[in-house]
Amino acid sequence: MMRYLKGRLLPVLFVLVAAASALAQPAPAAAPPDLDAFVQRVMKSFDVPGVSLAIVKDDAVVVAKGYGVRKLGEPAAVDGKTLFGIASNTKVFTAASLGLLVEQGKLQWDAPVVNYLPWFQMWDPFVTRELTIRDLLVHRSGLGLGAGDLLWWPASTYNRREIARRLRYIRPATSFRSAYAYDNVLYLVAGEVIETLSGQSWEDFVSSRILARVGMTGSNVKHSAAGTGVNVASPHARVEGKVRPIAPFDSDNTNPAGGINTSAEDIAKWLRVLLNEGGLNDGSRLFSTATWRQLTTPVTPQPNGAPPPELPALRSNFRGYALGLEARDFRGHSVLTHTGGLPGYVSRVFMIPDLKLGVAVLTNHESDEAFNAIAYYVADAYIGEPRTQWLEGYEKIAARNGAAVADAERKAATARNTASRPSLALSGYAGTYRDAWYGEIAVVQDGGKLVMKFGKTPSLVGDLEHWQYDTFVVRWRDRELRADAFVTFALNPDGTIDQAKMQAVSPATDFSYDFQDLLLKPVK
């Protein structure tokens, strides 16, 4: 009898113990309720053709899927493997690459750049001597917002080394390490450091040392790859009032600042690595915890103004830039985040480490409001806070911003003196001009009008239309640029041209068109 009962009791006990153990384990995280419906509403509201969404929670991939279409007018759907350009969300990959070289003993974070690139120079010799590897990543060099971006944006014929060498001619906007101003060109210099110390191009280093080890096998590291392949989202933008497909940005000069193309499935793997402080699924490490702390510790304070009145939940107590990531707070939690923007692609990565939560929203249309609404909706769902009306709030913000741009453009047109005339005949403005850091720009007469041609940027060709006095507007023939600019000539006492300056016509022009930094002097 006892033997019989013992034989029966053991399986029963095993089942009971297993059940109790299962009850003790937390249930896998679920996707936020009504997520799909919310994403579809956001896409419709902001005219976004396609979205790729990844959510990681407690080291598990909860969502890695696509919504909408890769290209307007075509049926191919976005799925979890569809590639999107993630632009500046690439920057943390470059920072992590430097971290791997630090771990190898080939580099020190706070050693001067000139220790590794003896040819490197900035405007100020003091900055040249003191600028460190860390300084390349944290936007405190003294360069102005987007300074030097015209060396590569739109695509130029300069190579990466030539761009880096031309930084010595760009005047600083502030003193060294005194202010935050976002830049891209110093990440190109970081790419040169990686190539010099590793013997591999930035592209090969990131592909072999990071993407392959993380398992991001569907991703690539070149802007130029965005126009190739089968399962790739086409970039879209609002051009002259209508959202439509546009040509992908294809210059590989700035890959270290923004060249990676990835998918929901692949970026979910990267989120897991970051949330695991460098740990990989097989128990090994991509980088050490010490490197993770370097990547995520704020270095440069960022302006921390009041949140938009439509969304008070965005109020933060601190904001700072770490190494390729921004650090801030949201609803009492520390957050690591970054955005990315290219023609036709914008994205956000958003992580709350203490909740083991990571979100990546990749889109193929230029709507910051869309990726923000989705990211914060997801974050709120896991924080458990009362729901903010994120979509409605961002709709109001978009409407307000659009009205402000239209008002600024209307005021400029109203203030224009249409009765004024140029001081010179058109031939008097024609000639070759040179800017110290960009190079040569030509103004030529063609068919009774003036045409501006940037010598190293094939797409920057535009017709000059008289605006008022000695100011013209250059209207670029490639209307996808959306960057028309004022060109103002100043005269010498003898009536010859002394110099010309430029500035964007619309406040909506991307900051990487840093026309305002040019000082064009006639070539004698």
C-alpha positions in Angstrom: 0.0 0.0 0.0 2.7 2.5 0.9 4.7 1.7 -2.2 1.6 2.2 -4.3 0.9 5.6 -2.7 4.5 6.6 -3.0 4.5 5.9 -6.7 1.3 7.9 -7.1 2.4 10.8 -4.9 5.7 11.6 -6.6 4.2 12.7 -9.9 1.5 14.6 -8.1 4.1 16.4 -5.9 6.2 17.1 -9.0 3.2 18.7 -10.7 2.3 20.8 -7.7 5.9 22.0 -7.3 6.2 22.9 -11.0 2.9 24.7 -10.8 4.0 26.7 -7.8 7.3 27.5 -9.5 5.4 28.7 -12.6 3.2 30.9 -10.5 6.3 32.5 -8.9 7.7 33.5 -12.3 6.5 36.8 -13.6 4.4 36.5 -16.7 6.0 37.7 -19.9 5.3 41.3 -20.7 2.5 41.9 -23.1 2.2 44.6 -25.7 0.3 47.7 -24.7 -3.4 47.5 -25.1 -4.8 48.8 -28.4 -1.2 49.4 -29.6 -1.9 48.5 -33.3 -5.0 50.8 -33.4 -3.0 53.7 -31.8 -0.1 53.3 -34.3 -2.5 53.3 -37.2 -4.2 56.5 -35.9 -0.8 58.2 -35.5 0.2 57.2 -39.1 -3.1 58.6 -40.5 -2.9 61.8 -38.5 0.7 62.6 -39.6 0.6 61.1 -43.1 3.2 58.5 -42.3 3.3 55.7 -44.9 5.2 53.1 -42.8 6.4 52.5 -39.2 8.7 49.9 -37.8 8.3 49.3 -34.1 10.4 47.4 -31.6 9.6 46.9 -27.9 11.9 45.1 -25.5 10.8 44.4 -21.9 12.6 42.4 -19.2 15.0 41.1 -21.8 12.3 39.8 -24.0 11.2 41.1 -27.4 7.6 42.0 -27.0 7.0 43.6 -30.4 9.1 43.7 -33.6 6.8 44.4 -36.4 5.9 46.8 -39.2 2.9 48.9 -40.1 1.8 50.4 -43.4 3.6 50.3 -46.7 7.2 50.7 -47.7 6.3 53.1 -50.5 3.2 55.1 -51.3 1.4 53.8 -54.3 2.8 50.3 -53.9 1.4 47.4 -52.0 4.5 46.0 -50.3 4.0 46.1 -46.6 6.4 47.0 -43.9 7.3 44.0 -41.7 9.7 43.2 -38.9 12.7 42.9 -41.4 12.1 46.1 -43.4 15.1 48.4 -43.3 14.9 52.0 -42.4 17.7 54.6 -42.1 18.1 55.4 -38.4 20.4 58.5 -39.0 21.8 59.8 -35.7 20.8 56.7 -33.8 24.0 55.4 -35.4 26.0 57.7 -33.1 26.0 55.3 -30.1 27.4 52.6 -32.4 30.4 54.9 -33.1 30.8 55.6 -29.4 30.6 51.9 -28.6 33.3 51.2 -31.2 35.6 53.7 -29.5 34.8 52.0 -26.3 36.0 48.6 -27.7 39.3 50.3 -28.7 39.6 51.7 -25.2 39.1 48.1 -23.8 41.9 46.9 -26.1 44.2 49.5 -24.7 44.5 51.3 -28.1 42.7 54.5 -26.9 41.9 56.6 -23.9 38.7 58.6 -23.6 40.4 61.7 -22.3 43.5 61.7 -24.5 43.8 64.4 -27.1 42.6 63.5 -30.6 46.0 64.7 -32.0 47.6 61.8 -30.2 46.0 59.6 -32.7 45.4 61.9 -35.7 48.5 64.3 -35.7 47.1 66.1 -38.8 43.8 67.1 -37.1 43.2 70.8 -36.4 40.5 73.1 -35.2 40.2 76.9 -35.6 41.8 77.6 -32.3 45.2 76.0 -31.6 44.3 75.6 -28.0 41.2 73.6 -28.9 43.3 71.5 -31.3 45.7 70.6 -28.4 42.9 70.0 -25.9 40.1 68.4 -27.8 39.8 64.8 -26.5 38.2 61.6 -27.9 35.3 62.2 -25.5 34.9 65.7 -26.9 34.3 64.3 -30.3 31.0 62.7 -29.1 29.4 65.2 -26.7 28.7 68.4 -28.7 30.7 70.9 -26.7 33.6 71.8 -29.0 32.5 75.4 -29.6 31.2 74.7 -33.1 27.8 76.1 -33.8 24.6 74.0 -34.5 25.3 71.8 -37.5 28.5 73.7 -38.4 30.3 72.2 -41.4 27.4 70.0 -42.4 27.4 71.6 -45.9 30.6 69.8 -46.5 28.6 66.6 -46.8 24.9 67.6 -46.8 23.6 67.4 -49.5 26.0 64.8 -50.9 29.3 66.4 -51.8 32.4 65.2 -53.7 34.6 65.7 -50.6 35.9 62.5 -49.0 35.8 62.0 -45.2 39.4 62.9 -44.7 39.0 66.2 -46.6 35.9 67.1 -44.6 37.9 66.5 -41.3 40.8 68.6 -42.6 38.5 71.6 -43.4 37.3 71.9 -39.8 40.3 74.1 -39.1 38.7 76.9 -41.1 35.3 77.0 -39.3 35.1 79.7 -36.7 33.7 78.6 -33.3 30.4 79.9 -32.2 31.2 79.7 -28.5 34.3 79.1 -26.3 35.5 75.5 -25.9 33.3 73.3 -23.6 31.1 76.2 -22.6 27.9 75.3 -24.4 25.9 72.5 -26.1 25.5 72.7 -29.8 24.7 69.5 -31.8 27.2 68.6 -34.5 27.8 65.8 -37.0 31.2 66.5 -38.4 33.2 65.5 -35.3 31.6 62.0 -35.5 33.3 61.8 -38.9 36.6 62.5 -37.1 35.7 59.7 -34.6 35.4 57.5 -37.7 38.8 58.4 -38.8 40.2 57.6 -35.3 38.6 54.1 -35.5 40.0 53.5 -38.9 43.5 54.7 -37.9 43.7 52.5 -34.8 41.9 49.4 -36.0 43.2 49.2 -39.5 39.5 48.8 -40.6 37.2 51.3 -42.1 34.4 52.5 -39.8 32.0 50.4 -41.9 34.0 47.2 -41.6 34.7 47.7 -37.9 31.0 48.3 -37.0 29.8 45.5 -39.2 32.2 42.9 -37.8 32.7 44.0 -34.2 29.2 45.1 -33.4 26.4 44.1 -35.9 27.7 40.5 -36.4 28.2 39.8 -32.7 24.8 41.3 -31.8 23.1 39.3 -34.5 21.9 42.2 -36.5 22.5 40.2 -39.7 19.9 42.0 -41.8 21.3 45.5 -41.1 24.0 47.5 -43.0 26.1 50.5 -42.3 26.0 52.7 -45.4 23.7 55.5 -46.5 24.2 54.4 -50.0 22.6 51.0 -49.2 19.2 52.7 -48.5 18.5 52.8 -52.2 19.3 49.1 -52.7 17.8 45.8 -51.6 14.3 44.4 -51.7 12.8 44.9 -48.2 13.7 48.6 -47.8 11.4 51.4 -46.8 11.5 54.3 -49.3 12.0 57.7 -47.7 9.1 60.2 -48.0 8.7 63.9 -47.3 6.2 66.7 -47.8 7.4 68.5 -50.9 5.5 71.6 -51.9 2.6 70.6 -49.8 2.3 66.9 -50.7 3.8 63.8 -49.1 5.6 61.8 -51.7 8.6 59.4 -52.1 12.0 61.2 -52.4 15.5 60.1 -53.3 17.4 58.5 -50.4 20.4 60.3 -49.1 23.3 58.3 -50.5 26.6 59.9 -49.4 28.7 57.6 -47.3 30.9 60.5 -46.0 28.9 60.7 -42.8 28.2 57.0 -42.1 29.9 57.3 -38.6 27.3 60.0 -37.7 24.2 58.4 -39.2 24.7 55.6 -41.8 23.1 52.5 -40.3 20.0 51.0 -41.9 18.1 48.5 -39.7 14.8 46.9 -38.9 12.5 46.3 -36.0 13.8 42.8 -35.4 17.5 43.9 -35.5 17.2 47.0 -33.5 15.4 45.0 -30.8 18.6 43.0 -30.4 20.6 46.2 -30.0 18.1 47.4 -27.3 18.6 44.2 -25.4 22.4 44.7 -25.4 22.1 48.3 -24.2 19.6 47.4 -21.5 21.9 44.5 -20.4 24.8 46.9 -20.1 26.7 45.3 -22.9 25.7 41.7 -22.3 24.9 39.3 -25.1 22.4 36.5 -25.3 25.1 33.8 -25.1 26.4 35.1 -21.8 29.4 36.8 -23.3 29.8 40.6 -23.5 29.9 43.0 -26.4 31.5 45.6 -24.1 32.2 45.9 -20.4 29.9 47.4 -17.8 32.6 50.1 -17.4 32.2 51.0 -21.1 28.4 51.0 -20.7 28.7 53.5 -17.9 30.9 55.7 -20.1 28.3 55.6 -22.9 25.4 56.5 -20.7 26.9 59.0 -18.2 25.9 62.6 -19.1 28.8 64.9 -20.0 27.4 68.0 -21.6 24.3 69.7 -20.0 21.6 70.4 -22.5 19.0 73.2 -22.3 16.0 72.1 -20.3 13.2 74.5 -21.0 9.5 74.2 -20.1 7.6 71.5 -21.9 5.1 72.4 -24.6 1.9 73.6 -23.0 -0.1 70.8 -24.8 2.0 68.1 -23.1 3.0 69.0 -19.6 4.0 65.4 -19.0 7.2 66.1 -20.9 8.5 68.2 -18.1 12.0 67.1 -17.1 14.4 67.9 -14.3 17.6 67.3 -16.1 18.9 66.8 -19.6 22.4 65.9 -20.7 24.3 64.4 -23.6 26.4 61.3 -22.9 28.4 59.4 -25.6 26.0 59.1 -28.5 22.9 59.1 -26.2 20.9 61.7 -24.4 20.1 61.2 -20.7 17.0 62.8 -19.1 14.1 61.9 -16.9 10.5 61.1 -17.6 7.8 60.5 -15.0 10.5 59.9 -12.3 12.5 57.5 -14.3 15.9 58.0 -15.8 15.8 57.7 -19.6 18.4 57.1 -22.3 17.2 58.2 -25.7 18.2 59.6 -29.1 16.5 60.7 -32.3 17.6 60.4 -35.9 16.7 62.4 -39.0 17.6 62.1 -42.7 15.7 63.2 -45.8 12.6 61.0 -45.6 13.5 59.0 -42.4 13.1 60.0 -38.8 13.3 57.7 -35.7 13.5 57.6 -31.9 15.1 55.1 -29.5 13.8 55.4 -26.0 15.0 53.3 -23.0 14.1 53.2 -19.3 16.8 51.1 -17.8 15.3 50.6 -14.4 12.2 49.1 -16.0 14.2 47.1 -18.5 12.2 48.8 -21.2 13.4 49.8 -24.7 11.4 51.2 -27.6 12.5 52.0 -31.1 10.2 53.7 -33.6 11.4 54.0 -37.2 9.5 55.8 -39.8 9.7 56.7 -43.5 8.3 60.2 -43.3 9.6 63.3 -41.6 7.2 63.6 -38.6 8.8 63.9 -35.2 5.3 64.1 -33.8 4.6 60.6 -35.0 7.6 58.8 -33.5 7.2 60.8 -30.2 3.5 60.0 -29.8 4.2 56.3 -30.3 7.2 56.1 -28.0 5.6 58.0 -25.1 2.3 56.0 -25.5 4.3 52.8 -25.1 6.4 54.2 -22.1 3.2 55.2 -20.3 1.7 51.8 -20.8 4.6 50.1 -18.9 5.0 52.8 -16.3 1.3 52.5 -15.5 0.7 56.3 -15.3 -2.6 57.8 -16.2 -2.7 58.1 -20.0 -1.7 61.4 -21.6 -3.4 62.2 -24.8 -0.2 61.9 -26.8 -1.7 61.9 -30.3 -3.9 64.9 -29.6 -1.1 66.8 -28.0 1.3 66.3 -30.8 -1.4 67.2 -33.3 -1.8 70.5 -31.6 2.0 71.0 -31.5 2.3 70.3 -35.2 -0.5 72.7 -36.0 1.1 75.4 -33.9 4.6 74.9 -35.3 3.2 74.9 -38.8 1.3 78.2 -38.2 4.5 79.8 -36.7 6.5 78.9 -39.8 3.8 80.2 -42.1 3.6 83.4 -40.1 7.4 84.0 -40.2 7.4 83.5 -44.0 4.4 85.8 -44.4 6.1 88.5 -42.3 9.3 88.3 -44.4 7.3 88.7 -47.6 5.3 91.6 -46.2 8.4 93.5 -45.1 9.9 93.0 -48.6 10.4 96.2 -50.6 9.3 95.1 -54.0 10.0 98.5 -55.5 13.7 98.2 -54.8 16.2 97.3 -57.5 19.7 95.7 -57.5 22.6 98.1 -57.2 24.4 96.5 -60.1 23.6 94.9 -63.4 23.3 91.1 -63.1 26.8 90.7 -64.6 28.2 92.6 -61.6 27.2 89.8 -59.2 28.5 87.0 -61.4 31.8 85.5 -60.5 33.6 82.8 -58.5 33.3 83.1 -54.7 35.2 81.2 -52.0 34.4 80.4 -48.4 37.3 79.5 -46.2 35.9 76.1 -45.0 33.5 75.1 -47.8 35.5 76.1 -50.9 34.3 77.6 -54.2 30.8 78.7 -55.2 30.0 80.1 -58.6 27.4 82.7 -59.6 27.0 82.7 -63.4 24.8 84.4 -65.9 22.7 81.9 -67.9 19.9 83.0 -70.2 19.5 86.5 -68.7 19.4 85.3 -65.1 21.9 84.4 -62.3 22.5 80.8 -61.3 24.4 79.7 -58.2 26.4 76.5 -58.3 28.2 75.0 -55.2 31.5 73.6 -56.5 31.6 70.4 -54.4 27.8 69.8 -54.1 26.3 68.8 -57.4 22.7 69.1 -56.3 23.1 72.7 -55.0 22.3 74.4 -58.2 19.7 77.1 -58.1 18.3 80.2 -59.9 18.7 83.6 -58.2 15.6 85.7 -58.1 15.8 89.3 -56.9 14.2 89.8 -53.5 15.0 93.3 -52.5 18.0 95.7 -52.7 21.1 93.5 -53.1 19.4 90.4 -51.7 18.4 87.5 -53.9 16.7 84.2 -53.2 18.3 81.1 -54.6 15.7 78.5 -55.5 17.3 75.2 -55.8 16.3 73.3 -58.9 16.1 70.1 -56.9 12.9 70.9 -55.1 13.3 67.9 -52.7 16.0 69.9 -50.9 13.4 72.3 -49.4 16.1 74.7 -48.5 15.8 77.9 -50.5 18.1 80.6 -49.2 18.7 84.3 -49.2 21.9 85.6 -50.8 22.9 89.1 -49.8 25.7 90.9 -51.5 27.7 93.7 -49.9 29.5 96.3 -52.1 32.8 98.0 -51.9 32.9 101.9 -52.3 33.8 101.4 -56.0 30.7 99.3 -56.6 32.5 95.9 -56.8 31.4 93.0 -54.6 33.0 92.8 -51.2 31.3 89.7 -49.9 28.1 87.7 -49.9 26.3 86.0 -47.0 23.5 83.4 -47.0 20.7 82.3 -44.7 17.7 80.0 -45.1 14.5 81.5 -46.2 12.2 79.3 -44.0 12.7 78.6 -40.3 11.6 75.0 -41.2 14.9 74.4 -43.2 16.9 71.6 -41.7 19.8 72.9 -39.6 22.3 70.9 -41.6 22.0 73.5 -44.3 24.3 75.8 -42.4 24.3 78.5 -45.1 24.6 81.2 -42.3 28.1 80.0 -41.6 29.4 80.8 -45.1 31.3 84.0 -45.8 31.7 84.2 -49.6 34.6 86.4 -50.9 35.1 87.1 -54.6 38.1 85.2 -56.1 40.2 87.9 -57.7 
